[in-house]
Amino acid sequence: MNVKENKWWQSAVVYQVYPRSFQDTDGDGIGDIQGIIQHLDYLEKLGITAIWLSPVYKSPNDDNGYDISDYQDIMDEFGTMADMDELIVKARERNIRIIMDLVVNHTSDEHQWFVEAKKSKDNPYRDYYIWRDPVDGQEPNDLVSTFSGSAWEYDEASGQYYLHLFSKKQPDLNWENAQVRQEVNNMMNFWLDKGVGGFRMDVIDLIGKIPDEKITGNGPKLHDYLQEMNRATFGNHDVMTVGETWGATPEIAKLYSNPERNELSMVFQFEHIGLDQQEGQHKWDLKNLEINDLKEVLSKWQTSLGEEGWNSLFWNNHDTPRIVSRWGNDGLYRERSAKALAILLHMMKGTPYIYQGEEIGMTNRPVTSIEEVEDIESVNMYHERLAEGYAKEDIITSINVKGRDNARTPMQWDDSANAGFTTGTPWLSVNPNYHEVNVAKALANPNSVFYTYQTLIKLRKDHPIVVWGDYELLEDTTNEIFAYKRHYHGQTILVVVNLSDNEQEFICKDEIKHVWLTNTVAPIDVTRTVLAPWEAFVVEL
């Protein structure tokens, strides 16, 4: 058995909805489940196979829903379980599956398990979490939180510390406790029985942690836990599972996604996402993207999994800035560069993910002061760096380039007030460019970014070469040209993208049989040797 099993998720295209920012139907300024239902026809028109839904569970919202207080209930602002059931059914009527965001590395500190665990050292729930005695009156060790500061929080009442690799309101679960694993399995089966299409697994590489040895990612028991989970839950269903694995190499990715190991369908790896940060530094320490580095990393992931794993393809998610602002040109060439980046990614092997608004070329929204920032990670970093002597302007620059709010501004539906997102005051300010960049305008323009995405999705559905073809990078191009071929059963397609604001020379040495897609109105001329800025095309040879 290898990856060529023709699972539905191998030819799927997944659309990520960040419910808080998608559509508000009750005027409270916060998106809701009914808002997603309202736009299912739009998503069906786009052509997607599945919706990955960022968390909608009950949560006090310290980290926008990634701090869960009840896995089997719905956040009040988002609606009710009846709304959720309706979404699953109505999406399935349109052949769209709902992928739940599974956050099981940690819970909220308001989850009933943790409320109990804090009561006493001999409470039956105490061991659901990771507690340690002080060492010399201090934290047990120097593990740090992703959101700044120590990963240990002192509990006065018991005189012990608990571990939180994220916010102190997100205590880490103790996966060594078999009862914890059983609780998680029961919860997953609750959702599988409702008919969800699978799970996106938040920071799943952390569940095998050994805090005393300062091992957080890829702990020794990680894969045992996943195999046990597979047997007890989703392994018995025709669903898709994708693990968020920040530290994954191709070899590690094979451990997760080789079908013979019975773990996950695929992982998100983030190697390309680190290419615009300084070597060995934090994501806030910026550097320019080198196109050759991008070619090297994406090509490596195209070829090195072979038949032993499956790849995911993405530019954006709720944690990363908008790709057209990051590596495209969100000014003069916004639409063309958005299409170019889409073509580059969607013609590769793997399951593509589209983040809400990406399909209309939504951009980052710059801020001028920390008061405009909502994201806990950015706010904590701001105060930490300010205390370390960084200039305020430099910190704001970093937030404007990499801050998570960039992806979270409300979806831009039309040019009415608040971009048609809400009749109330939006929880996060709408990007002021919504008069120009919105769904209504995109749908009305046959040359919009939307229709490029729609075509790319259709090409994947109609042509097995896009799903299964071998990948070959064209090495003899200028730096700024990213060109590759896909080969399958005697068929070859060529994908050429100019990732720059300047004209670039490219000579096509092959005979073009058929033009599949182009992002300019100029016809593809084989004799023409110069590509316009951000020009991209897909041709069959």
Summary of the structure (lengths in Angstrom):
residues: 541
radius of gyration: 23.3
end to end distance: 31.6
largest distance: 78.3
contacts: 1789
relative contact order: 0.10
helix: 35%
strand: 18%
